[in-house]
Amino acid sequence: MSMYHENVIANKTMTVKEFSLEYGIGENKSYEIVNMPNFPMIKCGKKIIIIRSKVDEWLENQIGRVL
């Protein structure tokens, strides 16, 4: 896989740790959120891949709910 290809994929996705840091949420709570229904992620074995472009929309749909 080329370096360009890896960077394109990296920009479209994030890990749970990156999600935690980017949104200022603790890592344990981030895992709880990621495992909520309809959260924009896929599991590849044990690895969780979060779809970066869908996270804000999902969070906006959670306004008023306790996460």
Secondary structure, 3 states (H helix, E strand, C coil): CCHHHHHHHHHHEECHHHHHHHHCCCHHHHHHHHCCCCCCEEEECCEEEEEHHHHHHHHHCCCCCCC
